[in-house]
Structure formats: structure tokens, C-alpha cells
Amino acid sequence: MVLLLLYKTNYTLFEMIKGKILVIDDEDQLRKALSRIIELEGYEVLQAENATKGLKILEKANDFVLVICDVKLPDFSGLEVLRRIKTRNEYCEVILLTAYGTIHDGVYAMKQGAFDYITKGDGDEQIILTIEKAVEKAKLQKRIQDLETKLESRYSFDRIIGKSTTIKNTIILAQKVAPTDSTVLLEGETGTGKELFAQSIHNASPRKNKPFVAVNCSAFPKELLESEIFGHKKGAFTGANLDKKGLFEEANEGTLFLDEIGEMHPDLQAKLLRVLEDQTFTKIGDTKATKVNVRIIAATNRDLLSEAENENFRSDLYYRLSVFKIQVPALRDRKEDIPSFVNSFVEYYSNKINKRIHGVSDEFLEKIRFYSWPGNTRELKNVIERAVILADNEIISHELLPIEVLFPKETHSNKHLGTLEEMEKFHIKKMLVHTNGNKTKAAEKLGIGVPTLYRKLDQYGIK
């Protein structure tokens, strides 16, 4: 008897009945009796008198939750049916049913992937119990598969927003290096999405089912970072009351992402270089080396080559890290992708805070295209979140943008030149934005008369 559990993506059918079952057996009386017993347990049952017909039924539909098949059939064996089912769907559970079972046959069948091996004539309760256990196992496997699929989609290259030539070329490079074990160095400004690239590379690699471990090298002082990355032995220093695994051990057989690698202390750079060269390191307080198998992906917002040339970063480590360099572009170098980011962020935050917002105004898009985005996509994301929170209408107005985005040149002048005239001009523009161009209200908020405001507008050339 073969037990096959195949789930549809849509679980509506499964919620209505326990599952859809196919019984394959050349003995008509037994097949019909077994089908009736299973139907009474809440399953939908189909029947086939040989393996060929049974497999054709399976090929036409993928919503079966169970297939029951005899070991000996007129066309070919149940073990062959098992093999074909497992080739088609690794999550199928298999139970083989025979008239003359032996322990040897049962062990062999289970080694081939069968869930169980039972003898005809066993009680109905035992058969139903075996079916329910197999169904439960297959359900769990399906749930795990769905979770893994969701995780893969979350950190796949498809999640990287943008269709510009610049970002497409960057993705192509990352996709080419992903299946290898080569060390990758991601360079780019803060907020460009280097960690997303690192996660996507890991998820497209043979290591995707192993750990992805990330650490920001600028977030710890030297001593703590060394313990965090390499681990320590009990008693290695004050407060080391227990042995501690480092991130290299946690990431064994997977990927370790070292963000802001340019901030790492020179002493730790030397220790990291050894791991890159022979995949071994020594924990703090230990006397023997620990062997690991870890892929390194590093990221930096510095020009590490210049840092190495100026002896601010180990040149030998730089060349080991930069086996495959990828430059993640700044947002200002791919401004044609900005509308896609805006749509995605607006949808995300409007759903998050349960607001009905359909998009942004043309003026909003015009303003953010003009801005240079020194904080890159991270800054844009924060700006959109703020605008969604403040929005009272279904279309977000440009008035909800921060002042530095609305008037980037004036803001720069305000910070670096600081003349009274520039300050006054900047303040008047700010009030006009907040009053939606209503000069009477702007004058009132500024504490001046309307004629004075008009004179100032003419003086500063404000339209």
C-alpha cells in the first residue's frame, strides 16, 4: 500500500475534507472494502486496479493527500510505484501493503522511503491509525516547505526593488557568484541595501538551508567583538563563566556576514585573515584551533582599497576579501527606480497602520527625484513612513515631505552659510508650504502683515 500526500497551495479543499485518496489494488473486493473504510473516516477516495492507471490519475491531479497501493500488481511492483512517486514529490509518504510480509521486506521498503509496511488482514484500526500518522507527518513537512518558500522569497533577488540598468547589472553579478563558495565584498554607501544583497546571495547558494549569521563590526569594541566572532573558553577573562560559541561556529556550513568590515581592529583583522586562509581559528583562552566551514560575505561603506594603500586596513586581508567585489549603487545613481520604491513603501506602511492610501502626488515624486538622498533607500523609507503617518488624504501631498527634501539647496545654505536673508527666505518658503500657498495664513503665522509678506516675496523672487 502506498501512501501519497500531495497538498495544493490553496487549502480550501483540505479544510472541507480530510484529504483525497487513491487506492491501487488488483483485488476488487479488497480495494472496494478498504476504500469504504477510509471514506467513513472523512476522506475522498478514488480507485485504480493497476499501477499504470493509478499513476495516470496522479499525473492529472496534484490534490491527492493519500495513495494506497498493493506491493504486487499485474503491471509492476509497488516498490516501483514508490520510486516514481518519490521522484515526483519528495514529500509523499508511502505505506506498502502485502499479503505475505517479512521483516526483511519491511526494512527494505522503509529504506526506499516508505512510511510503513503492513500486512493484509491487519485490523482496520491499525490501518487507519497508520494513515493518520502518515498524513500528520506529511502536513508537517508541507508546512516546513511553505515556511522555507516564504523565507526564500523574502530574501531572494526578486525582493530587490528596481529595474534600472545599474541595479540589474549588480543583481547579475550577485547571481553569478551566489552558487560558489567565493568570498564576496559588498561596497556601497550606508543604506543602499548591502545586507539584503548578502542574504540574497546566501539564499541562492548551496548553503541556503544552513545558517546565515550577521554581525556589525562597528557595534562592538575590540575585546567584545573578538569574543562575539571567535568565542571564548570558560575563565578566559573576568566574567567568562561559561564556554561561548562564536559566530564562526554558529555559522558553520553556512554564511557569516561581516558588515562594516572597515571598522574592525587591526588585531582582529589578522585573526580573520587566518580563518579565510585555512578555515581555522583559536578561541580566546583556548590552546587548540577550531575548524569550521564558513563562507564570508563582507560589506563596507569605505573605499577599502584606499584604506589599505594608506595602511588603515590590512592590504593582505583586503585582497582576500575582495575575491569578488560588488558595488551596490547609491539611490541617486538609479533615480528611475525611485517610483518603484515609493509604491512599495507606501503600500507597506499604509497596510501596517491600516490607512487607505493609493499613492503620492506628482509634486511629491518631482521633489524626491530632485533630492540627492545621502541616506539612500533607508532614508527614503523613513520619509515615506513619516508621510503615511501624517497623511489625511488617499494621495500623499508633497507638503508632507521634510524641509530638507522640499528645499535641498536652501537647507544646505542654511547649514553652511547662515546669513539672515537666507534664513528669512527659507522660513517664508516653509510657511507657504504649510499653508498650501495661502499668503494670508502664512503672513499670520509669520507675524507680519500681508503687504509686508508680498514685499518679501518680491524681494526674494519667491513665486
Buried (B, 14 or more C-beta within 10 A) or exposed (E): BBBBBBBBEEEEBBEEEBBBBBBBBBEEEBBBEBBEBBEEBEBBBBBBBBBBBBBEBBEEEEEBBBBBBBBBBEBBBBBEBBBBBBEBBEBBBBBBBBEEBEEEBBEBBBEEBBBBBBBBEEEEEEBBEBBEBBBEBBBEBBEEEEEEEEBBEEBBBEBBBBEBEBBEEBBEBBEEBBEBBBBBBBBBBEBBBBBBBBBBBBBBBEBBEBBBBBBBBEEBEEEEBBBBBBBBBEEBEEEBEEBBEBBBBBBBEBBBBBBBBBBBBEEBBEBBBEBBEEBEBBBBBBEEEBEBEBBBBBBBBBEBBEBBEEEEBBEEBBEBBBBBBBBBBBBBBBBEBBBBBBBBBBBBBBEEEEBEBEBBBEEBBEBBBEBEBEBBBBBBBBBBBBBBEEBEEEEBBBBBBBBBBBBBEBBEBBEEEEEEEBBBBBBBBBBBBBBEEEBEBBBBBBEBEEEEBEEBBEEBEEE
